[in-house]
């Protein structure tokens, strides 16, 4: 069975472009599923930080020269139909909608790959793996949602820097005349 056959892919429309959503059933009670989801975020390459507000875990990639960042959101409804299983939905989006170089699907795919590696393991085994790979001070988890990086502020800083460089070069051209 291929990786993609293990997840239900749904496409919903939010705004100008369709939003890719993966629905996943984890064979853990809700609190244990949240631990496994956090472990998957810890292992996801490119996700620099994440925050858990109790109903949703949001992981964000950092911005760089080519992108202002992407985010992966995992919705974990409080009311589940089965106490031993947890249904989650995973979506990804650009931090700044005008960012043409962002690739949120890449980070969603990476997260789902890491989640798939952990989903059949016992919780104790997941915790043991995490303890072997890192210590708690190395966690990507932030305590407050406001501590998550913000792609919009990065975009503003880049635009200001570009404007300053433009005016500097204009000044240099006029000064040399």
C-alpha positions, 0 to 999 in steps of 0.5 A: 500500500502506498503512502498516499493510500493511507490518507483520505485526500479532500479538496475544499475551496477557501478563497481563490485557490483550492486547499488540500486537506488530508484526513487521518485516523490515528489509533490513539486516544486524543491525548496520545494522538497529540503527543504523536503529532508533536513528535511528527512536527519535531521530526519534520524537516523544514518546520522550525517551530510549532504551537499547540493550543489544545484543539489545533497544532500549527507548525511553521517553516521559517522564511528565507530568501525564496519564501516568506514561510509556510504553515501546516495546521493539524485540527484535532476535534475535541469530540471524537466518535471513538475514544481509542481513535482520533480523527485529524485533518491536516492542511497547509498554506502560505504565510503570505498569500502573494508569495509565489515561491512558497510551497506549502504542499511540500511541508504537508507531505513531509509532516504526513511522512513523519506521522506515517512513520510513527502512527503504528508505534506504541506511545512508549516507543514514540516517546523513547525515540524522541528522548533518544533524538533530542532533549526537551530544551531542543524542542521546536514547540513554542509556549505561545502562538504569538511566538510563532514566526510571522511571514507578513512581518518578514515580507514588510522587512524585505520590502523596506530593505528593497525600497532603501536599496532602490533610493540609495542607488537612485541617489548614487546615480544622481550624485554621479551626474 
